[in-house]
Amino acid sequence: MPENPVPRGRKATRSRQQDRRRINLSERHEVRYWTEALGISEECLRDTVAQFGNRVKDVREAIEHLRAAVKAGPRPARRVTPSR
């Protein structure tokens, strides 16, 4: 009898479960899903993941921050007064 028998109804090898908290850029279907879900291009997704990591929470926050900055428009130049 084998030392570690596989219980009936189970496969001998288990596939690794997908971590829904992370974005896997190696999986084409995930790249497609996240670009559509976030409303960004693949290039933007890859750049954001490279800069902020692959955690969905971090990527969403970075995208929201970027959108808020773009919506606010450019900041007016600060007036510098010489010190006396």
Distance bins in CASP14 RR format, pairs under 12 A and 6 or more apart:
PFRMAT RR
TARGET T0000
AUTHOR 0000-0000-0000
RMODE 2
METHOD distances of the structure
MODEL  1
2 12 0 0 0 0 0 1 0 0 0 0 0
4 10 0 0 0 0 0 1 0 0 0 0 0
4 12 0 0 0 0 1 0 0 0 0 0 0
5 12 0 0 0 0 1 0 0 0 0 0 0
6 12 1 0 1 0 0 0 0 0 0 0 0
6 13 0 0 0 0 1 0 0 0 0 0 0
6 14 0 0 0 0 0 1 0 0 0 0 0
7 14 0 0 0 0 0 1 0 0 0 0 0
16 24 0 0 0 0 0 1 0 0 0 0 0
16 27 0 0 0 0 0 1 0 0 0 0 0
17 24 0 0 0 0 0 1 0 0 0 0 0
18 24 1 0 0 1 0 0 0 0 0 0 0
18 26 0 0 0 0 0 1 0 0 0 0 0
18 27 0 0 0 0 1 0 0 0 0 0 0
18 29 0 0 0 0 0 1 0 0 0 0 0
18 30 0 0 0 0 1 0 0 0 0 0 0
18 33 0 0 0 0 0 1 0 0 0 0 0
18 56 0 0 0 0 0 1 0 0 0 0 0
19 27 0 0 0 0 0 1 0 0 0 0 0
19 30 0 0 0 0 0 1 0 0 0 0 0
19 54 0 0 0 0 1 0 0 0 0 0 0
19 55 0 0 0 0 1 0 0 0 0 0 0
19 56 0 0 0 0 1 0 0 0 0 0 0
20 30 0 0 0 0 0 1 0 0 0 0 0
20 33 0 0 0 0 0 1 0 0 0 0 0
20 34 0 0 0 0 0 1 0 0 0 0 0
20 37 0 0 0 0 0 1 0 0 0 0 0
20 54 0 0 0 0 0 1 0 0 0 0 0
20 55 0 0 0 0 0 1 0 0 0 0 0
20 56 1 0 0 1 0 0 0 0 0 0 0
20 57 0 0 0 0 0 1 0 0 0 0 0
21 53 0 0 0 0 0 1 0 0 0 0 0
21 54 0 0 0 0 1 0 0 0 0 0 0
21 55 1 0 0 1 0 0 0 0 0 0 0
21 56 1 0 1 0 0 0 0 0 0 0 0
21 57 1 0 0 1 0 0 0 0 0 0 0
21 58 0 0 0 0 1 0 0 0 0 0 0
21 59 0 0 0 0 0 1 0 0 0 0 0
21 60 0 0 0 0 0 1 0 0 0 0 0
22 30 0 0 0 0 1 0 0 0 0 0 0
22 34 0 0 0 0 0 1 0 0 0 0 0
22 49 0 0 0 0 1 0 0 0 0 0 0
22 53 0 0 0 0 1 0 0 0 0 0 0
22 54 1 0 1 0 0 0 0 0 0 0 0
22 55 1 0 1 0 0 0 0 0 0 0 0
22 56 1 0 0 1 0 0 0 0 0 0 0
22 57 0 0 0 0 1 0 0 0 0 0 0
22 58 0 0 0 0 1 0 0 0 0 0 0
22 59 0 0 0 0 1 0 0 0 0 0 0
23 29 0 0 0 0 0 1 0 0 0 0 0
23 30 1 0 0 1 0 0 0 0 0 0 0
23 31 0 0 0 0 1 0 0 0 0 0 0
23 32 0 0 0 0 0 1 0 0 0 0 0
23 33 0 0 0 0 1 0 0 0 0 0 0
23 34 1 0 1 0 0 0 0 0 0 0 0
23 35 0 0 0 0 0 1 0 0 0 0 0
23 37 0 0 0 0 1 0 0 0 0 0 0
23 38 0 0 0 0 1 0 0 0 0 0 0
23 40 0 0 0 0 0 1 0 0 0 0 0
23 42 0 0 0 0 0 1 0 0 0 0 0
23 45 1 0 0 1 0 0 0 0 0 0 0
23 46 0 0 0 0 1 0 0 0 0 0 0
23 48 0 0 0 0 1 0 0 0 0 0 0
23 49 1 0 1 0 0 0 0 0 0 0 0
23 50 0 0 0 0 0 1 0 0 0 0 0
23 52 0 0 0 0 0 1 0 0 0 0 0
23 53 0 0 0 0 1 0 0 0 0 0 0
23 54 1 0 1 0 0 0 0 0 0 0 0
23 55 1 0 0 1 0 0 0 0 0 0 0
23 56 1 0 0 1 0 0 0 0 0 0 0
23 57 0 0 0 0 0 1 0 0 0 0 0
23 58 0 0 0 0 1 0 0 0 0 0 0
23 59 1 0 0 1 0 0 0 0 0 0 0
23 60 0 0 0 0 1 0 0 0 0 0 0
23 62 0 0 0 0 0 1 0 0 0 0 0
23 63 0 0 0 0 0 1 0 0 0 0 0
24 30 1 0 1 0 0 0 0 0 0 0 0
24 31 0 0 0 0 1 0 0 0 0 0 0
24 32 0 0 0 0 0 1 0 0 0 0 0
24 33 0 0 0 0 0 1 0 0 0 0 0
24 34 0 0 0 0 1 0 0 0 0 0 0
24 45 0 0 0 0 0 1 0 0 0 0 0
24 49 0 0 0 0 1 0 0 0 0 0 0
24 53 0 0 0 0 0 1 0 0 0 0 0
24 54 1 0 0 1 0 0 0 0 0 0 0
24 55 0 0 0 0 0 1 0 0 0 0 0
24 56 0 0 0 0 0 1 0 0 0 0 0
25 31 1 0 1 0 0 0 0 0 0 0 0
25 32 0 0 0 0 0 1 0 0 0 0 0
25 33 0 0 0 0 0 1 0 0 0 0 0
25 34 0 0 0 0 1 0 0 0 0 0 0
25 35 0 0 0 0 0 1 0 0 0 0 0
25 42 0 0 0 0 1 0 0 0 0 0 0
25 43 0 0 0 0 0 1 0 0 0 0 0
25 45 1 0 0 1 0 0 0 0 0 0 0
25 46 1 0 0 1 0 0 0 0 0 0 0
25 47 0 0 0 0 0 1 0 0 0 0 0
25 48 0 0 0 0 0 1 0 0 0 0 0
25 49 1 0 0 1 0 0 0 0 0 0 0
25 50 0 0 0 0 1 0 0 0 0 0 0
25 53 0 0 0 0 0 1 0 0 0 0 0
25 54 1 0 0 1 0 0 0 0 0 0 0
25 59 0 0 0 0 0 1 0 0 0 0 0
26 46 0 0 0 0 0 1 0 0 0 0 0
26 49 0 0 0 0 0 1 0 0 0 0 0
26 54 0 0 0 0 0 1 0 0 0 0 0
27 33 0 0 0 0 1 0 0 0 0 0 0
27 34 0 0 0 0 1 0 0 0 0 0 0
27 54 0 0 0 0 0 1 0 0 0 0 0
28 34 0 0 0 0 0 1 0 0 0 0 0
28 35 0 0 0 0 0 1 0 0 0 0 0
28 42 0 0 0 0 1 0 0 0 0 0 0
29 35 0 0 0 0 0 1 0 0 0 0 0
29 36 0 0 0 0 0 1 0 0 0 0 0
30 36 0 0 0 0 0 1 0 0 0 0 0
30 37 0 0 0 0 0 1 0 0 0 0 0
30 38 0 0 0 0 0 1 0 0 0 0 0
30 42 0 0 0 0 0 1 0 0 0 0 0
30 45 0 0 0 0 1 0 0 0 0 0 0
30 46 0 0 0 0 0 1 0 0 0 0 0
30 49 0 0 0 0 0 1 0 0 0 0 0
30 54 0 0 0 0 0 1 0 0 0 0 0
30 56 0 0 0 0 0 1 0 0 0 0 0
30 59 0 0 0 0 0 1 0 0 0 0 0
31 37 0 0 0 0 0 1 0 0 0 0 0
31 38 0 0 0 0 0 1 0 0 0 0 0
31 40 0 0 0 0 0 1 0 0 0 0 0
31 41 0 0 0 0 0 1 0 0 0 0 0
31 42 1 0 1 0 0 0 0 0 0 0 0
31 43 0 0 0 0 0 1 0 0 0 0 0
31 44 0 0 0 0 0 1 0 0 0 0 0
31 45 1 0 0 1 0 0 0 0 0 0 0
31 46 0 0 0 0 1 0 0 0 0 0 0
31 49 0 0 0 0 1 0 0 0 0 0 0
31 54 0 0 0 0 0 1 0 0 0 0 0
32 38 0 0 0 0 0 1 0 0 0 0 0
32 39 0 0 0 0 0 1 0 0 0 0 0
32 40 0 0 0 0 0 1 0 0 0 0 0
32 41 0 0 0 0 0 1 0 0 0 0 0
32 42 0 0 0 0 1 0 0 0 0 0 0
32 45 0 0 0 0 1 0 0 0 0 0 0
33 39 0 0 0 0 0 1 0 0 0 0 0
33 42 0 0 0 0 0 1 0 0 0 0 0
33 45 0 0 0 0 0 1 0 0 0 0 0
33 56 0 0 0 0 0 1 0 0 0 0 0
34 40 0 0 0 0 1 0 0 0 0 0 0
34 41 0 0 0 0 0 1 0 0 0 0 0
34 42 0 0 0 0 1 0 0 0 0 0 0
34 44 0 0 0 0 0 1 0 0 0 0 0
34 45 1 0 1 0 0 0 0 0 0 0 0
34 46 0 0 0 0 0 1 0 0 0 0 0
34 48 0 0 0 0 1 0 0 0 0 0 0
34 49 0 0 0 0 1 0 0 0 0 0 0
34 54 0 0 0 0 0 1 0 0 0 0 0
34 56 0 0 0 0 1 0 0 0 0 0 0
34 59 1 0 0 1 0 0 0 0 0 0 0
34 60 0 0 0 0 1 0 0 0 0 0 0
34 63 0 0 0 0 0 1 0 0 0 0 0
35 41 1 0 0 1 0 0 0 0 0 0 0
35 42 1 0 1 0 0 0 0 0 0 0 0
35 43 0 0 0 0 1 0 0 0 0 0 0
35 44 1 0 0 1 0 0 0 0 0 0 0
35 45 1 0 1 0 0 0 0 0 0 0 0
35 46 0 0 0 0 1 0 0 0 0 0 0
35 48 0 0 0 0 0 1 0 0 0 0 0
35 49 0 0 0 0 0 1 0 0 0 0 0
35 59 0 0 0 0 0 1 0 0 0 0 0
35 63 0 0 0 0 0 1 0 0 0 0 0
36 42 0 0 0 0 0 1 0 0 0 0 0
36 45 0 0 0 0 0 1 0 0 0 0 0
37 45 0 0 0 0 1 0 0 0 0 0 0
37 56 0 0 0 0 1 0 0 0 0 0 0
37 59 0 0 0 0 0 1 0 0 0 0 0
37 60 0 0 0 0 1 0 0 0 0 0 0
37 63 0 0 0 0 0 1 0 0 0 0 0
38 44 0 0 0 0 1 0 0 0 0 0 0
38 45 1 0 0 1 0 0 0 0 0 0 0
38 48 0 0 0 0 1 0 0 0 0 0 0
38 49 0 0 0 0 0 1 0 0 0 0 0
38 56 0 0 0 0 1 0 0 0 0 0 0
38 59 1 0 0 1 0 0 0 0 0 0 0
38 60 1 0 0 1 0 0 0 0 0 0 0
38 61 0 0 0 0 0 1 0 0 0 0 0
38 62 0 0 0 0 0 1 0 0 0 0 0
38 63 1 0 1 0 0 0 0 0 0 0 0
38 64 0 0 0 0 1 0 0 0 0 0 0
38 66 0 0 0 0 0 1 0 0 0 0 0
38 67 0 0 0 0 1 0 0 0 0 0 0
39 45 0 0 0 0 1 0 0 0 0 0 0
39 48 0 0 0 0 0 1 0 0 0 0 0
39 59 0 0 0 0 0 1 0 0 0 0 0
39 60 0 0 0 0 0 1 0 0 0 0 0
39 63 0 0 0 0 1 0 0 0 0 0 0
39 64 0 0 0 0 0 1 0 0 0 0 0
39 66 0 0 0 0 0 1 0 0 0 0 0
39 67 0 0 0 0 1 0 0 0 0 0 0
40 46 0 0 0 0 1 0 0 0 0 0 0
40 47 0 0 0 0 1 0 0 0 0 0 0
40 48 1 0 0 1 0 0 0 0 0 0 0
40 49 0 0 0 0 0 1 0 0 0 0 0
40 59 0 0 0 0 1 0 0 0 0 0 0
40 60 0 0 0 0 0 1 0 0 0 0 0
40 62 0 0 0 0 0 1 0 0 0 0 0
40 63 1 0 0 1 0 0 0 0 0 0 0
40 64 0 0 0 0 0 1 0 0 0 0 0
40 66 0 0 0 0 1 0 0 0 0 0 0
40 67 0 0 0 0 1 0 0 0 0 0 0
41 47 0 0 0 0 1 0 0 0 0 0 0
41 48 0 0 0 0 0 1 0 0 0 0 0
41 63 0 0 0 0 0 1 0 0 0 0 0
42 48 0 0 0 0 0 1 0 0 0 0 0
42 49 0 0 0 0 0 1 0 0 0 0 0
43 49 0 0 0 0 0 1 0 0 0 0 0
43 50 0 0 0 0 0 1 0 0 0 0 0
44 50 0 0 0 0 0 1 0 0 0 0 0
44 51 0 0 0 0 0 1 0 0 0 0 0
44 52 0 0 0 0 0 1 0 0 0 0 0
44 59 0 0 0 0 0 1 0 0 0 0 0
44 62 0 0 0 0 0 1 0 0 0 0 0
44 63 0 0 0 0 1 0 0 0 0 0 0
44 66 0 0 0 0 1 0 0 0 0 0 0
44 67 0 0 0 0 0 1 0 0 0 0 0
45 51 0 0 0 0 0 1 0 0 0 0 0
45 52 0 0 0 0 0 1 0 0 0 0 0
45 53 0 0 0 0 0 1 0 0 0 0 0
45 54 0 0 0 0 0 1 0 0 0 0 0
45 56 0 0 0 0 0 1 0 0 0 0 0
45 59 1 0 0 1 0 0 0 0 0 0 0
45 60 0 0 0 0 0 1 0 0 0 0 0
45 62 0 0 0 0 0 1 0 0 0 0 0
45 63 0 0 0 0 1 0 0 0 0 0 0
46 52 0 0 0 0 0 1 0 0 0 0 0
46 53 0 0 0 0 0 1 0 0 0 0 0
46 54 0 0 0 0 0 1 0 0 0 0 0
46 59 0 0 0 0 0 1 0 0 0 0 0
47 53 0 0 0 0 0 1 0 0 0 0 0
47 59 0 0 0 0 0 1 0 0 0 0 0
47 62 0 0 0 0 1 0 0 0 0 0 0
47 63 0 0 0 0 0 1 0 0 0 0 0
47 66 0 0 0 0 0 1 0 0 0 0 0
48 54 0 0 0 0 1 0 0 0 0 0 0
48 55 0 0 0 0 0 1 0 0 0 0 0
48 56 0 0 0 0 0 1 0 0 0 0 0
48 58 0 0 0 0 1 0 0 0 0 0 0
48 59 1 0 1 0 0 0 0 0 0 0 0
48 60 0 0 0 0 1 0 0 0 0 0 0
48 61 0 0 0 0 0 1 0 0 0 0 0
48 62 1 0 1 0 0 0 0 0 0 0 0
48 63 1 0 0 1 0 0 0 0 0 0 0
48 64 0 0 0 0 0 1 0 0 0 0 0
48 65 0 0 0 0 0 1 0 0 0 0 0
48 66 0 0 0 0 1 0 0 0 0 0 0
48 67 0 0 0 0 0 1 0 0 0 0 0
49 55 0 0 0 0 1 0 0 0 0 0 0
49 56 0 0 0 0 0 1 0 0 0 0 0
49 58 0 0 0 0 1 0 0 0 0 0 0
49 59 1 0 0 1 0 0 0 0 0 0 0
49 60 0 0 0 0 0 1 0 0 0 0 0
49 62 0 0 0 0 1 0 0 0 0 0 0
49 63 0 0 0 0 0 1 0 0 0 0 0
50 58 0 0 0 0 0 1 0 0 0 0 0
50 59 0 0 0 0 0 1 0 0 0 0 0
50 62 0 0 0 0 0 1 0 0 0 0 0
51 58 0 0 0 0 1 0 0 0 0 0 0
51 59 0 0 0 0 1 0 0 0 0 0 0
51 61 0 0 0 0 0 1 0 0 0 0 0
51 62 1 0 0 1 0 0 0 0 0 0 0
51 63 0 0 0 0 0 1 0 0 0 0 0
51 65 0 0 0 0 0 1 0 0 0 0 0
51 66 0 0 0 0 0 1 0 0 0 0 0
52 58 1 0 1 0 0 0 0 0 0 0 0
52 59 1 0 0 1 0 0 0 0 0 0 0
52 60 0 0 0 0 1 0 0 0 0 0 0
52 61 1 0 0 1 0 0 0 0 0 0 0
52 62 1 0 1 0 0 0 0 0 0 0 0
52 63 0 0 0 0 1 0 0 0 0 0 0
52 64 0 0 0 0 0 1 0 0 0 0 0
52 65 0 0 0 0 1 0 0 0 0 0 0
52 66 0 0 0 0 0 1 0 0 0 0 0
53 59 1 0 0 1 0 0 0 0 0 0 0
53 60 0 0 0 0 0 1 0 0 0 0 0
53 61 0 0 0 0 0 1 0 0 0 0 0
53 62 0 0 0 0 1 0 0 0 0 0 0
54 60 0 0 0 0 0 1 0 0 0 0 0
54 62 0 0 0 0 0 1 0 0 0 0 0
55 61 0 0 0 0 1 0 0 0 0 0 0
55 62 0 0 0 0 0 1 0 0 0 0 0
56 62 0 0 0 0 0 1 0 0 0 0 0
56 63 0 0 0 0 0 1 0 0 0 0 0
57 63 0 0 0 0 0 1 0 0 0 0 0
57 64 0 0 0 0 0 1 0 0 0 0 0
58 64 0 0 0 0 0 1 0 0 0 0 0
58 65 0 0 0 0 0 1 0 0 0 0 0
59 65 0 0 0 0 0 1 0 0 0 0 0
59 66 0 0 0 0 0 1 0 0 0 0 0
60 66 0 0 0 0 0 1 0 0 0 0 0
60 67 0 0 0 0 0 1 0 0 0 0 0
61 67 0 0 0 0 0 1 0 0 0 0 0
61 68 0 0 0 0 0 1 0 0 0 0 0
62 68 0 0 0 0 0 1 0 0 0 0 0
62 69 0 0 0 0 0 1 0 0 0 0 0
63 69 0 0 0 0 0 1 0 0 0 0 0
63 70 0 0 0 0 0 1 0 0 0 0 0
64 70 0 0 0 0 0 1 0 0 0 0 0
64 71 0 0 0 0 0 1 0 0 0 0 0
65 71 0 0 0 0 0 1 0 0 0 0 0
65 72 0 0 0 0 0 1 0 0 0 0 0
66 72 0 0 0 0 0 1 0 0 0 0 0
66 73 0 0 0 0 0 1 0 0 0 0 0
67 73 0 0 0 0 0 1 0 0 0 0 0
69 75 0 0 0 0 1 0 0 0 0 0 0
END
